[in-house]
């Protein structure tokens, strides 16, 4: 019996030692992969490539694998979980504490609400700022918190290491989501405690300049983030960090810039060349919404790493399944004015001014057309000088930001233009050499989180 116990205890010790080794190895691998990226970025090159092998080593696991949040989303119609429920979840299960915020502010004499989910890690890496993530067109915070199957998204992985604030631009989130199948007939969630009337929504759509968005971002960041911050605006949201550079947020942003599928400000010649001249008549009246339907996601936004990828199905069928799963919680609309300003379309200024005056004629909300018109194309006035350090991240199939011929890649040309304006600073482009698209944050969220934290570590190194 004594011999049996001795052997059993010895086996237990061996098992514990092996388990400890495996855990240490997993931790060391993740740390080493991230360190390799940081070290790589110390060298000045036109761009840096993260191989597929190194990319797969990036990131870390979640304490519960994301199961706690997934269960909540799975139990909610359309996956549109109430973010306020997250505040009561145990931090040791999630790896972070979640707090929901709704900030009300005024622009053009109207109240607007901007919501955000603040995630604070239990064991953060020291010295790193809060990452503020702003959605692009027709999306909201859900996209950066959950994937379309309700599995853990980018924000949950990032929040294991750094504080994160996931924002939805005004109008793009509504408690419980939307039920209307006609996307252009939906009422944006401009106010979160009530739906505005269709008539009021039309007026708000017509004055939805980038000032409305950027003032909201500034207000909520000032309230929620105590300490340094960096802003990542995805896609259309990329304009915001540039607009806000020299505002009251400058002491938090510290003249640093980071991007994921971000591009440059609309004023840059590179961005104008890529977009070309926007033709009159292409857009709905600015008081209306533009629907974003599945066919618009079937090509450049859909790739082999998408959760719904199936080589036996058509791209349209895959996109319909993807967007169908997201239909309730995702807004699926875009305000034409926001899109026009983002697209550098100053050639449409006279027509847009006329539409604004038309939409606001005899309005009873007290909105002054001249004030709105004075704010048009703030995207064309973003400062491009006096940055301290900059880095953009992109992926192989992010067609709007990378190219199979790197010389034609938009991010590289944006970087060169910023170098001309800031000749003494360090600027980097980080390419993930994997078949991720513009929606890599739902395709490979764990690995992308590791890459973004590595980029952030380089960016904040003196």
PyMOL commands that set and color helices and strands:
alter all, ss='L'
color gray80, all
select helices_A, chain A and resi 2-41+52-57+67-74+77-79+83-88+91-94+141-144+154-158+183-185+198-206+210-224+235-243+250-253+269-275+294-297+315-326+336-342+346-360+369-374+378-381+406-408+410-421+440-443+445-459
alter helices_A, ss='H'
color red, helices_A
select strands_A, chain A and resi 48-50+96-107+110-121+130-134+164-168+229-233+256-260+289-291+333-335+389-395+426-432
alter strands_A, ss='S'
color yellow, strands_A
deselect
rebuild
show_as cartoon
